[in-house]
Amino acid sequence: MPIVIPPGFAYVRVSITKGTTGRLMSNGHGVDLATPLTQTEVNALSTNLAGTYKPILSTGSLYNGIHIEEGQDGAPLVWDSVSGAGAGTRTITASTTPQVQLLCDKKTALGGRKFRGRTFLPDVAESDVNDAGAVAAGTVTLLTTFCNNLLTNFSTGAYAGMVVLHSDATVPTPVTTMSADGKAATLRARYKR
């Protein structure tokens, strides 16, 4: 079901090309807007997000920039930026399969699945997770820094904070915390939750 982007809010899609597969993937984030966007604000966000994403991406993966849909009456206004585009900075020698991804949890003041979100991150080294899927302490620290920086990026300039967008008329819900998940997300049956 498509998400609803009311006026005063936007949907930011971060584009990443995965180094191990060459496939395009993206992370989506809802954001509250303090003011209507300009290309300068979009470029600044893309540059800031590049600084947040590149340390978690392997040197073979690419941060491609962002695509933003700004809610308004009628069709959304669309913005694109490739400011800050480039390769990740994390050296990974032995990668897991592409199905294994690191995970950050978005939480709001309200309970229930509808009021939570997740961000999946590619480029997981075998040393990042153990056989039970637990994420190594150093990687949790890296993820925690990523989560904190992401919240900061969406709280400056024209951006008034991260929100969870919904597929119905529910008002977007402000994200109060974003934290690293201590378990890796996977499609493999190897890990038990």
C-alpha positions as a Markdown table, in Angstrom:
| # | Residue | x | y | z |
|---|---|---|---|---|
| 1 | Met | 0.0 | 0.0 | 0.0 |
| 2 | Pro | 1.4 | 3.4 | -0.9 |
| 3 | Ile | 2.3 | 5.9 | 1.9 |
| 4 | Val | 0.4 | 9.2 | 2.2 |
| 5 | Ile | 2.6 | 12.3 | 2.2 |
| 6 | Pro | 0.6 | 15.2 | 3.6 |
| 7 | Pro | 1.5 | 18.9 | 3.0 |
| 8 | Gly | 4.4 | 19.9 | 5.3 |
| 9 | Phe | 6.0 | 16.5 | 5.1 |
| 10 | Ala | 8.3 | 14.7 | 2.7 |
| 11 | Tyr | 9.6 | 11.2 | 1.9 |
| 12 | Val | 13.3 | 10.9 | 1.4 |
| 13 | Arg | 14.7 | 7.9 | -0.5 |
| 14 | Val | 18.4 | 7.3 | -0.1 |
| 15 | Ser | 19.8 | 5.4 | -3.1 |
| 16 | Ile | 22.6 | 2.9 | -2.7 |
| 17 | Thr | 24.3 | 0.5 | -5.2 |
| 18 | Lys | 25.4 | -2.6 | -3.3 |
| 19 | Gly | 29.0 | -3.5 | -4.1 |
| 20 | Thr | 28.7 | -7.3 | -3.8 |
| 21 | Thr | 25.7 | -7.6 | -6.2 |
| 22 | Gly | 25.7 | -4.3 | -8.1 |
| 23 | Arg | 22.0 | -4.0 | -7.4 |
| 24 | Leu | 20.3 | -0.8 | -6.5 |
| 25 | Met | 18.6 | -0.5 | -3.1 |
| 26 | Ser | 17.2 | 2.3 | -1.1 |
| 27 | Asn | 16.2 | 3.4 | 2.4 |
| 28 | Gly | 13.1 | 5.5 | 2.9 |
| 29 | His | 12.6 | 8.1 | 5.6 |
| 30 | Gly | 9.7 | 10.3 | 6.4 |
| 31 | Val | 10.5 | 13.8 | 7.5 |
| 32 | Asp | 8.6 | 16.8 | 8.9 |
| 33 | Leu | 9.4 | 20.0 | 7.0 |
| 34 | Ala | 10.0 | 23.3 | 8.8 |
| 35 | Thr | 9.8 | 25.2 | 5.5 |
| 36 | Pro | 9.2 | 24.3 | 1.9 |
| 37 | Leu | 12.2 | 22.8 | 0.2 |
| 38 | Thr | 14.7 | 24.5 | -2.1 |
| 39 | Gln | 17.3 | 22.8 | -4.3 |
| 40 | Thr | 20.0 | 24.2 | -1.9 |
| 41 | Glu | 18.3 | 22.4 | 1.1 |
| 42 | Val | 18.0 | 19.2 | -0.9 |
| 43 | Asn | 21.7 | 19.3 | -1.9 |
| 44 | Ala | 22.7 | 20.1 | 1.7 |
| 45 | Leu | 20.8 | 17.1 | 3.0 |
| 46 | Ser | 22.3 | 14.8 | 0.4 |
| 47 | Thr | 25.8 | 15.9 | 1.4 |
| 48 | Asn | 25.0 | 15.4 | 5.1 |
| 49 | Leu | 23.5 | 12.0 | 4.5 |
| 50 | Ala | 26.6 | 11.0 | 2.5 |
| 51 | Gly | 28.7 | 11.6 | 5.6 |
| 52 | Thr | 26.3 | 9.4 | 7.6 |
| 53 | Tyr | 26.0 | 6.5 | 5.1 |
| 54 | Lys | 29.5 | 6.2 | 3.7 |
| 55 | Pro | 31.2 | 5.0 | 7.0 |
| 56 | Ile | 28.7 | 2.1 | 7.1 |
| 57 | Leu | 29.0 | 1.2 | 3.4 |
| 58 | Ser | 31.8 | -1.0 | 2.1 |
| 59 | Thr | 34.4 | 0.6 | -0.3 |
| 60 | Gly | 32.7 | -1.4 | -3.1 |
| 61 | Ser | 29.2 | 0.1 | -2.5 |
| 62 | Leu | 28.1 | 3.5 | -3.7 |
| 63 | Tyr | 26.0 | 6.2 | -2.1 |
| 64 | Asn | 24.1 | 7.6 | -5.1 |
| 65 | Gly | 22.3 | 10.6 | -3.6 |
| 66 | Ile | 18.6 | 11.2 | -2.6 |
| 67 | His | 15.2 | 11.5 | -4.2 |
| 68 | Ile | 12.6 | 13.5 | -2.2 |
| 69 | Glu | 8.8 | 13.6 | -2.7 |
| 70 | Glu | 7.5 | 16.7 | -0.9 |
| 71 | Gly | 3.8 | 16.5 | 0.1 |
| 72 | Gln | 1.5 | 19.3 | -1.1 |
| 73 | Asp | -2.0 | 19.7 | -2.4 |
| 74 | Gly | -2.2 | 17.6 | -5.6 |
| 75 | Ala | 0.8 | 15.5 | -6.9 |
| 76 | Pro | 3.9 | 15.6 | -4.7 |
| 77 | Leu | 6.8 | 17.9 | -5.7 |
| 78 | Val | 9.9 | 15.9 | -6.6 |
| 79 | Trp | 13.5 | 16.8 | -5.9 |
| 80 | Asp | 16.7 | 14.9 | -6.7 |
| 81 | Ser | 20.3 | 15.4 | -5.6 |
| 82 | Val | 23.6 | 13.6 | -6.1 |
| 83 | Ser | 25.6 | 15.9 | -3.9 |
| 84 | Gly | 28.1 | 13.9 | -1.9 |
| 85 | Ala | 27.7 | 10.8 | -4.1 |
| 86 | Gly | 30.6 | 8.3 | -3.9 |
| 87 | Ala | 31.9 | 5.1 | -2.5 |
| 88 | Gly | 31.6 | 3.8 | 1.0 |
| 89 | Thr | 34.6 | 4.0 | 3.3 |
| 90 | Arg | 34.4 | 0.8 | 5.3 |
| 91 | Thr | 36.8 | -2.0 | 4.4 |
| 92 | Ile | 35.1 | -5.4 | 4.4 |
| 93 | Thr | 37.2 | -8.5 | 3.4 |
| 94 | Ala | 34.7 | -11.3 | 4.0 |
| 95 | Ser | 31.1 | -10.3 | 3.4 |
| 96 | Thr | 28.0 | -12.2 | 4.4 |
| 97 | Thr | 25.4 | -13.0 | 1.7 |
| 98 | Pro | 23.3 | -10.1 | 0.6 |
| 99 | Gln | 20.3 | -11.4 | 2.5 |
| 100 | Val | 22.0 | -10.5 | 5.8 |
| 101 | Gln | 21.6 | -6.8 | 6.7 |
| 102 | Leu | 22.2 | -4.6 | 9.7 |
| 103 | Leu | 19.1 | -3.1 | 11.3 |
| 104 | Cys | 18.1 | 0.2 | 13.0 |
| 105 | Asp | 14.8 | 0.5 | 14.8 |
| 106 | Lys | 12.7 | 3.8 | 14.6 |
| 107 | Lys | 10.4 | 4.3 | 17.6 |
| 108 | Thr | 7.7 | 6.8 | 18.3 |
| 109 | Ala | 5.8 | 7.8 | 21.5 |
| 110 | Leu | 2.9 | 5.5 | 20.4 |
| 111 | Gly | 2.9 | 1.7 | 20.6 |
| 112 | Gly | 2.1 | -0.9 | 17.9 |
| 113 | Arg | 3.6 | -1.8 | 14.6 |
| 114 | Lys | 1.9 | 1.0 | 12.8 |
| 115 | Phe | 4.0 | 3.5 | 14.8 |
| 116 | Arg | 7.4 | 1.9 | 14.3 |
| 117 | Gly | 9.9 | 1.8 | 11.4 |
| 118 | Arg | 13.1 | 0.1 | 10.4 |
| 119 | Thr | 16.1 | 0.9 | 8.3 |
| 120 | Phe | 18.0 | -2.0 | 6.8 |
| 121 | Leu | 21.7 | -1.5 | 5.9 |
| 122 | Pro | 23.7 | -3.7 | 3.5 |
| 123 | Asp | 27.4 | -4.6 | 3.6 |
| 124 | Val | 27.7 | -6.9 | 6.6 |
| 125 | Ala | 31.1 | -8.5 | 7.3 |
| 126 | Glu | 31.2 | -12.1 | 8.6 |
| 127 | Ser | 32.9 | -10.7 | 11.7 |
| 128 | Asp | 29.9 | -8.3 | 12.3 |
| 129 | Val | 27.6 | -11.2 | 13.3 |
| 130 | Asn | 28.0 | -14.5 | 15.1 |
| 131 | Asp | 26.4 | -17.8 | 14.3 |
| 132 | Ala | 23.3 | -16.8 | 16.3 |
| 133 | Gly | 22.9 | -13.5 | 14.4 |
| 134 | Ala | 24.1 | -11.3 | 17.3 |
| 135 | Val | 25.8 | -8.1 | 16.1 |
| 136 | Ala | 29.4 | -7.6 | 17.4 |
| 137 | Ala | 29.9 | -4.8 | 19.9 |
| 138 | Gly | 32.0 | -2.6 | 17.6 |
| 139 | Thr | 29.4 | -2.9 | 14.9 |
| 140 | Val | 26.7 | -1.9 | 17.3 |
| 141 | Thr | 28.7 | 1.2 | 18.1 |
| 142 | Leu | 29.0 | 2.0 | 14.4 |
| 143 | Leu | 25.3 | 1.5 | 14.0 |
| 144 | Thr | 24.5 | 3.7 | 17.0 |
| 145 | Thr | 26.6 | 6.5 | 15.5 |
| 146 | Phe | 24.7 | 6.1 | 12.2 |
| 147 | Cys | 21.3 | 6.3 | 14.0 |
| 148 | Asn | 22.3 | 9.4 | 15.9 |
| 149 | Asn | 23.7 | 11.1 | 12.9 |
| 150 | Leu | 20.6 | 10.2 | 10.8 |
| 151 | Leu | 18.3 | 11.8 | 13.4 |
| 152 | Thr | 20.5 | 14.9 | 13.5 |
| 153 | Asn | 20.5 | 15.2 | 9.6 |
| 154 | Phe | 16.7 | 15.3 | 9.6 |
| 155 | Ser | 16.5 | 18.0 | 12.4 |
| 156 | Thr | 18.5 | 20.8 | 10.8 |
| 157 | Gly | 17.7 | 23.5 | 8.3 |
| 158 | Ala | 14.4 | 22.9 | 6.5 |
| 159 | Tyr | 13.9 | 19.6 | 8.2 |
| 160 | Ala | 12.1 | 19.5 | 11.5 |
| 161 | Gly | 12.6 | 15.8 | 12.4 |
| 162 | Met | 12.1 | 12.3 | 11.2 |
| 163 | Val | 8.5 | 10.9 | 11.1 |
| 164 | Val | 6.8 | 7.6 | 10.4 |
| 165 | Leu | 4.5 | 8.1 | 7.4 |
| 166 | His | 1.4 | 6.0 | 7.1 |
| 167 | Ser | -0.7 | 4.4 | 4.3 |
| 168 | Asp | -3.9 | 6.0 | 5.6 |
| 169 | Ala | -5.1 | 9.4 | 6.9 |
| 170 | Thr | -3.2 | 9.0 | 10.2 |
| 171 | Val | -1.0 | 12.1 | 10.9 |
| 172 | Pro | 2.7 | 11.3 | 10.5 |
| 173 | Thr | 4.2 | 10.3 | 13.8 |
| 174 | Pro | 7.4 | 11.9 | 15.1 |
| 175 | Val | 10.3 | 9.4 | 15.6 |
| 176 | Thr | 11.5 | 9.9 | 19.2 |
| 177 | Thr | 14.4 | 7.4 | 19.1 |
| 178 | Met | 16.4 | 5.4 | 16.5 |
| 179 | Ser | 18.6 | 2.6 | 17.9 |
| 180 | Ala | 20.8 | -0.1 | 16.6 |
| 181 | Asp | 19.3 | -3.6 | 16.7 |
| 182 | Gly | 21.5 | -6.2 | 18.4 |
| 183 | Lys | 20.4 | -8.9 | 15.9 |
| 184 | Ala | 21.1 | -9.0 | 12.2 |
| 185 | Ala | 18.1 | -9.2 | 9.8 |
| 186 | Thr | 18.3 | -12.1 | 7.5 |
| 187 | Leu | 16.3 | -14.2 | 5.0 |
| 188 | Arg | 18.4 | -17.2 | 6.0 |
| 189 | Ala | 17.1 | -19.8 | 8.4 |
| 190 | Arg | 20.5 | -19.7 | 10.2 |
| 191 | Tyr | 19.4 | -17.2 | 12.9 |
| 192 | Lys | 16.7 | -17.9 | 15.4 |
| 193 | Arg | 14.8 | -14.9 | 16.9 |
